Amino acid sequence: MNKLKSLIEEQTSPLFRIMSAYNFADLNTHYFQNNISCFHIGKGYFLSVFHNLRTKNIPRQISEVDFLGFFKKVSDPLSIALLQKHYILNHTDLNRNLSDVPINPVEQGVLINQLLAIFQNVQHNTSTEEDYSNNKACPVLVVQFKNNEFYNDSKLTQKFKPHQRLHEPNANRYTFLLEAEIVKTFYEDDICIYKLKEVDNDIWEKIPSLKIDFNLYDNLSEVKLFCLQSSPSSELGRMLNTATIDGIADHWSNFSDLINTNYLIEGKRYITKNYFRFGSSGAPYIIYNKENDELYFNAVQSEAAPIQMTILNNRDGNLQYTHAIATPLNNVEEYLMTIM
């Protein structure tokens, strides 16, 4: 029990989150988007999924140069008026900032869909991947504690600059942010590998990690498998639940993209049966080896399997996925062995 309990404790858990930071070093203007689970595989390397990097976002800031370029492509007066209303020019830095967003969730959803349609029509790529490549944003590792020290180490805590340490009273957490960089993406396997950027060894050495079991298992394998993910109702906290390999698949899925070229997600996958929350992509599947009493990463949560159940044949508010699709780390063993 103590070994499993260590997976959910904030001082010993290897589960974290990666977010996209905009204006990271500026305390007055920085903001964060694109929250995804990740886990520490050692030496400052973190593994997560890739598909969230292609998700289209509503940009909170657009350069005036890009904005003026839209009008050469947008012929609809209503679309032009919508852009002018919701992106207000800051004459100091010549950027336009998103403004006048409705508080009402329904109205907000309508506005988001309208803006996404405009950006799609003018082929303006608003994905996180594009923002990273243009240095508009950077990935940051999010590490949170109930107290104000980084792993109870006052010396390490002092190494963090003001923009890397946030107190969030409403969440009852102290947040530490570490800039990372993408070192390798595997489109087909839906895997992205990050590494902490310009971080002292004694910092990443303090961050809990697990070794990897590269074995490929199936329905007949008698293994103790667990899924480590965020707590059921929020990104704060952690949850560990039992999982079973209910099937294996030679997976194929077409990830459609109306701006970039479509790409394929394919290859070996586990079909797992377990409780998983929406937003669990990037969560690790962990094997317990009874012989040596050790825990190992073995797979990563990729997507929901299209196997569903409904209540009284009513999908509205009742739709529940019963299975998940996970990528075995065996798929990327060759590369991971070069960095471990």
N, C-alpha and C positions, 0 to 999 in steps of 0.2 A: 504493500500500500504506500509506504513512504517513497518508494522509487517512482511510482505513478504520480503521487501527489506533487513531486518535484516538478513535473511537467506543467503544472498550472500555477505554481507559486511565482510571484513577480521577480524574485531574486534568483530563481533557478530554471525558469522556463526558457526554452530555445525558440519560442514563437514570438514574432514581432510583426510590425506593419511597415510598409513602404508607402510614402506619399510623394506627390509632386509638389515641389516648393517653387513659387514664383517670387522674384525679388527677395531671395532667401536672406541675404545679409542685411536687408533694410527692415528694422523693427517696425517702422511706421507704415510700410506698404506691403509687406510680405503676406502671402496667403497660400493656402494648401488645398490640393484637390487629389482625386484619384487614389482612394484608400484601398490597399490590397494586403493580404496576409503574406508573410514570408517566414523563413526559418534559417537559423545560423548553422552552416555546415562546417564551420571552423575557419580560422585564419582570416576572419573579416569578410568571408564570402557568404552571401545570402541567396537562397533559391526561392523563386516564386513562379507565377505563370506569366505568359506573354500577352494573352488576348486583351488585357485591360489597357495596354499601350495603344491599341488601335481604336479604342472607344472614342467616339466623337463627343467633345465637350463644348459647352457654350463659353467662349473666351471672355474672361472678365476684363481683358485689356486688349486693344487693337491699336497698332501704330497708325498714325494719320496717313502714312504712305499707303499701307494696305487698304485702309478705309476708303481713300479716294479712288483706289484701283477698283473697288467694288462697283462704283457708279458707272464705270465703263462697261460693266458686264450686266448690271441690273437695269432692266428696262421698265419694270413694274413700279409705278409711282408709290403704291402702298408699301412696297418693300423698302424703298428708299426712305420713306417717311418713318417707317418702323425702326430702321437702323439709326436715323438721326435722333429719334426720340430716346432710344435706349443706350446709345453710346455717345457720351458727352466728352468734348475735347478738353484736355488739360493743356493750356497754352504754355505751361512751363516745360513739360517733357514731350509735348506733341504726341501724346498717347490719348486714346479715347477709352474711357472706363464705363463698364456696364452700369446702368443706372435705372431708377424707376421700375424695379422689379416688383410685381405684385406679391403681397404677403399671402393671399389666398392660394392654397396649393393647386386648386383647379385652374385658376387664372394663370398661375406661374407655369403650369404644365403646358398650357396653350401657347404662352409666349416662347417657351423653350422650343417647342416643335416648330413654331413659325421661324424662329431664328436659325434653327438647324437646317430647315428647308432652304433658306436663303444662302447659307454658307455652302450647302451642297450644290445648289444651282450655279454658284460662281466658282465651284471647285476649290474652295478655300479649306485646306486641311486643318482641322481643329483637334487632331488627335494628340495624345500625350507624346507619342513617339516623335511626331513632327516638332513639338515644342522642345523636346530634349535635343534633337538634331540641330535646331536653330539657337540653342542656348537661351531659350526663353524661360526654361525651367530646369530643375535638376531633381533627381530622386533623393529622398532623405529617409534614413532609418529612424523610426519613432520608437523610443524606449521610455516607458513611464513607470513612476514609482509613487508610493503614498508619502514618502518623505522627500526631502530636497537634496539628497545626495545620490550620485551615480553609483549604484551597487554598494551603498554605505561606505564609500571611499572618498573622504574629503579632499585628498590630493588629486585624484582623478577629476573630481567635480570642478576644481579650479581651472582645469584645462579647457573647459567649455566657455566659448565666448557668449556675450549677452544674447545674440540672436539664436543661439543653440540651446538656451535654457528658458523654458516658459513655465509659469505657474498658472494652472487652470483651476481656480477655486470651485467653479461649478461642477467640475469633474472630480474634485478632490485628488488631483494628481499634479505631479511635477514632471514635465515633459522635457526630454533631452533629444536633440536632433543631430544626426550625423550625416553629412553629405556622402552620397554613394555615386557610383557610376556603373553603367551596364558594361559587362565584359563579354557576354555571349548570349545570343538568343537562338532558340531552337523553335522555329515557327511550327513545324510539323508536330513536335512533341508538346507544344504549348508550355515551354519552359523559358524562363529568363533568369540569368545569373548576374547578381550585383556584387560589387566589392566596395567596401568603405574607402573613401578617398582622403588621402593625406591625414590619416589617423594614426596616432602612436600605437605601437604594438600592445602596450599595457592596457589600452582601452578595449581593443577587440578581444584580448585574452580574458578580460573580465566578463565578456558576454557569453552566457551559456550556449553550448552547442552539443550536437550528437554526431557520432560516426554514422556511416551509411552502410546498410546491408544491400548489396547490389543484386542479390538473388531474385529471380523472377518466380513468383508463386502463382498458384492456380486454385481452382475450386477444391481440389483434393488435398491441398497443403494444410497441415495441422499447425497453423501459426497463430500466435496471439497478436492480433492487429488492432490498433487504436487510431482514431482520428483526433488530432489536436487542433482546435479552432477557437475562434473568439466566442465569448459567452453568448447565450441564446438571443439576447435582445439588444446587444450593442457591441462595439469594437473593444470596449474596455473589458478586462477580465478574460478568462480562458476557460475552455470546456474540453474535457477529454472523454470520449465515448468509445465504446466497443464497436468495431466494424468487422464485417466478414467479406471475403472475396466470393461474391455470388456468381461471378462469371468472368471470362477473359474475352478480349475482342481484338480483332485486327481492325482498328477504328478508321473511319473516313468521314470527314465533315468539311463542307465548303464554307469558309468564313467570308461572307460577302462584304464588300467594301465599295461604296459608290464613288469614292474619290481615288483611293489607291487600287492597285490590282488585287483581285481576290486571292486568297491563299488557302492552302489546304492544311487541315489538322488531321493527321493520320498516324497509324502505327500501333504498337502494342499498348493495350490498356487493361486495367482492372475495372470490372463492374462491381462496385461495392454496395453493400446494403448496410445502412447505418443512418443515424440522425445527422443531417447536415443542414446548417442554416444558409439562407441566401446571403451571399457575400463571403462564402467560405473558400472561394478560389484562392489557391496558394497555400492552403493549410496542409501540413504534412501528415502522412500515414506512418505510424511508428510500429515497429516489430519489437516484441519482447522475447529475447532469447533466454529460455529457462536454464540452459546448460551453463552459461556464464553469468546469468543474472544481469544482463545488460540490455539497454534500449538502443534501437537504431532507426534512422530514417529509412524508408523504403519506397515511398511514392508521394506524389503531390496531387492534391485535389484540383481537377481541371474544370469540369463542367457538370451540370445536372444531366442525368440520363433521361431520355424522353419516355420514362415509364412512370405513369401517374395513377393516383387514385383520387376519387371524388367522393363527396358525401351527398347521398340522395340524388346522385347524377347531376349535381349542381356544381359547376366549376367556379362560380362567382364567390370569391373569398374562401373557397374550400380546396382549391387545387394544391395537391401535395405531391412532390416528387419522392419516390420511395428508394431510388438508387442514384448513385453518383458515378462519374467516370474519372478515374485517377490514372496519371501517367507514372509507370514504374521508373525509378531512377536508373534502372538497368539500361533504359534507352539512351542515356547520356553518360554511361559509365566511362567510356573512353576519354571523353573530355575532362570529366571531373577528376579522374585519376592524375591528370597532368597538373592540377592546381592544388591537390590535397597533400 
